[in-house]
Amino acid sequence: MAAPLLQISPRPPAAPATTPARKPSWLKVKAPGGATYLTVQQMMRELKLHTVCEEAHCPNIGECWEHKAATFMILGDVCTRNCAYCAVAHGTPKALDPQEPVRLADAVLRMGLRHVVITSVDRDDLPNGGAESFASCITEIRARLPETSVEVLIPDFKGNAEALRLVLAARPAILNHNLETIERLYRIARPGGRYPRALELLARAKDLAPDQLTKSGLMVGLGEDWDELLVAMRDLRAHRVDILTLGQYLRPSADHLPIARWYTPDEFAELKRLGLALGFRHVESGPLVRSSYHAWEQAEHAAATPAPPAR
């Protein structure tokens, strides 16, 4: 399916491409620490669960945990890849914990969640990359809370088609795989990944389950040009992705890729307009947006929006 034509406007007025010494005001958030936040944190420790909220230093952790929303990270907390933008530890992971899906489902039940997001570290050491654990988590949650929708943010499984089939067979509400950045920057930012492989996974999900809602996300500020970003958005829509998220890259430490520039709220608003013009069912675009930011609202909006006609 060819992506629809759209009117491309010039980049809105923005600050110079050099990185300012301080974060702009629109990126400043209140430090977490409310009563609900502390309760959720204690429960995660008690059940020995990991969240990408903590491991990836998400700026929205305070807001999300206060609303009893969290993105669970399964398969341990050590990744077999070493992406240059990611704060998650890398190295040799521990053995799989077969009881992890049960504990995760218990946490979802205790929190009374209506929408759950599950992601993982990359586990290239496993035959199917941990796909069976994603499927088990969905099954365990559905057994306790049949009305709760489950969104999975999966790795690329190194292109393993069987791994993708295992996840889809468990019928998640949304299947997400983040493209993360433009093709030119993949070798630098995501050396273990492949741009075409990520797009192929998303297209294959639609081939295997045509009614499956698919989702992907892009970080901005890594050094991409405006036109390159639009090409990546077109590529995602051409591969039938339904939901798009766009957010500012924030450098986890001095050891990670530097920030090339800050995007302004006006630029994010323009990117949302362009994304909707391309035919995405929902576009979440803003400086602090991450894949699971207000994921429950994204899911509801996308499900209520008719799919664009085939072209």
N, C-alpha and C positions, 0 to 999 in steps of 0.2 A: 504494500500500500504506500503510495507516495504521500509525503507530508503536504498539507495544503499550503498554498502560497500565502504570505502575509506581508503586510506593509512594515518594513523595517525602518524605524526611526533612529536618528543618531543617538548615541549615548547621552543621557541627561548630563547637565553640568555637574562636575565632580571635582574632588580634590586631586592634586597631582599624584602621579603613580608612586612616588616615594612613600615609604611607610612612616607615619608620624610617630613620635616618641611615645605618645600615650594613646590609649584607646579612645575613640570618639564617644561622646555622651550616650549615643543610642546603643552602645554595647555594654554599658554598665548595668549590673544587676545586683539586687540585694543578696547578701550572703545568706545561705540556708541555715535553718536552725529552729524552725517552729515546732510546736508540739507534735503535729502529725508527721513532720519530717523525721523527728527523733524516734517516733514509734515505728515508722517504716524501716528506718535504719537498724533498729534493734531486732526487728523481725527478720531482716535479711541476714544478720549475723547469726541469729538463732537457728535459721533453716539452712545456713551455709550456702547461701545463694549469692550470685554476682549480678551486678547491673552495669550496663554500659554507661549509665548515668554517672557512676563513680569512676569506673575504670578509664573512661574516655574524657573525664573532666568536663562533662556537659555543663554549659552555663545555665541551663534551665532546671537543674536538679531541684532547687528549692521550690520553684513554682509547681513542677510536676508532682513531686512527692507530697506537697501540701494538698494536692488534689487526688492523692492516692493513685497516681499513675506512675508506672515505672517500665523501663525496657529491660527485661531480664536477659542476661548473657549466659548462655549455656556452654557446655563442653570445656569448662575450666576458665582460667583467667590468664593463660599464657598462649600466645598466638605463634603459629609456625612461620608466619611471614613478618616482615619488618617494613611496613609502609612508612614513608618518611613524614607523614602528617599525623600519625596515630599515637596516642598516649598509652595504648594497651601494651603490656609487657610482651616481649617475644623471646622465644627460646624453645626448650624441649618441654612439652606439656606433660601433665600427670596422666595416669590411666583414667579412662572414662568411669564416671560414677553412675551405675545403673539406676540408683534411686533418685537422681537429680530431677527427672520429670515429675516424680511423685511429690517431692518437696516443693517444686515450683507450682504445681497445681494446688497444693495446700495453701501456698501464699496467695494465689489468686482468689481462692475461696475466702480466706480470712480478710482480704482487702475488699471483697465484693465487687470485683472489676467487671465492667460490661465490655471492655475492649482491652486486649492484652497484646503487647509487642514482645516478640522473642527474637533475639539475635544470637550470634556466637562469635567466638574467635575462629580463625581459620585453623582447620585440623587436617593439613595435607598428609599427616602421618596415618590417617585412617582410610580404609578402602573406599568408603562412600563419603568421606569428609564429615562424618557425623550426622548425615541426613536422617538416620534412624532415630536419633535423639530428638530432632525437630518433630518428627511424626509422633513419637511417644508423648511429647509435651502436649501436642494438640489433642491427642486422644485422652490423656489424663484430665485435661482441663474440661473437655466436652463431657466427660463422664460426671464431673461434679457440677458444672455450670453449663448446661446445654445451650443457653441463650447468649453466652459470652462469645464474642467474635475474637478470633485469634489472627494476628498479623505476624508474619515471619519475615525477618530481614536476613536473608541467607548469603553465605559466601558463594563464590562461583563454582565450587566443587571441582575446580580444574577442568571444567567442561564435561564432567561425568553425567551423562544423560540419565542413567539409572538412579543416581542420587536425587536428581530433580523429580523424577517420577515418584520416588518414595515420599517426598515432601508433599507433592500435589495430591497423592492418594489419600492423605489425611485431611484434605479439603480445608486449607486455611482460608480465611476470609480475604486476605490480601497477601500476595507474594511480592516481596520487595528485594531488589538487589541494586545497590547504589553504583552508578557509573563513576561517581566521585569527581572526576575532572576530565578535561579535554584529552583527545588522543595524543597530542604532542607531548604532554606532560606525564603520560603514563609511566614511561621508563624511569623517570626521576621520582615521582610521587608514589607509584604503586608497582614496584618492580616485579612482584609476584603475580600481578594480574595482567590481563590483556584486554584492551579496549574492545576489539571485535568479539572476544569470548563473552564479555559481559552483555553486550547487545544480543548475542546469539542465545544466551540463557533466557533473557526476557522474551524473545520471540518464540523460543521453544515452549515456554510456559503457556503462551497463548495457543500454540498448536496443540498441545496436550490437553488443555482445558480452556476452550474458547471463552467461556463465561467468567474465567478467573480474573479478578481485578489485579493488575500489576502496577508496580510503583518503583520509582528510582529517584535518586537525589544527586545533586551537584554541589560542590563547594566552590566558592568564588574567592579570588584574592591570592591565588597561587602563582599568578603570572600569565594567565590566559588573556587573550584579546577578546574584546566584546564580540566580534564576528565569530571567533572560535567557539565561544560559549553558545551562540545561537546555532551553530552547526551541531554541537552536542545535543542541544534541545531538539533539533529537527531529527537527529538520529534516533533519539529515544521515542519520539512520536511515530517515526516511520516503522519502528519495531513494536508498535501498538501498546506502548505504556500508557496507563490511564491516569496515574497520579504522579506529579512532579514536585519535589521539594528543592528549594534553593536557599542556601545560607552562607554566611561569611566564615571563611576559614580562620580559626584562632590557633595560634602556635602554642602547643602544649609546653614546650621548653626550648631552651637555646640549642638543643641537639636536633630539633625538628626543622623542617623547611621554613624559611622566613616568610613573612607576609609581604606580598608584593604591593598590595594597596588595600585600603578600606573601601567597600562599596557603600554608597549612601542609601538611605531609605527610598529616595526617589528612583534610584536605579533598580532597586528590588521591585518597586511598584511597576516599573516599565517591563521588567523581566516577567512579572506575573501577567501583564497584559499580553505580551508576545506569546507566552506559553498557552494562554487560553485561546489566542488566535490560531495557534497550531492545532488545537483540538484536544488538549488534555482535559479530562473530566474535572480535575481539581489541580490547582497550583498553589502551594504554600511557599511564599517567598518573603524573606525578611532577614535582617542581620543575624538574629539569634535562632533562626529556624534550623532544626535538625530533623532527621528522618521521622522520628517519633513525636515531634512537637505537635501537641494537640491531635495526635493520631486518631483519636476517637471521632473528632469532628471531621477530619479528612475522610475517614471511612464512610461516615454517614452522608456527607455531601457527594462523594463519588458514586455511592450506591444509588443515590436519588437522581443523579444526572444521567440522562440517556447517552449511550455510546454514540460517537459521531458516525455518520454514514461512511461505509467503505469507499475508498477512492481508487 
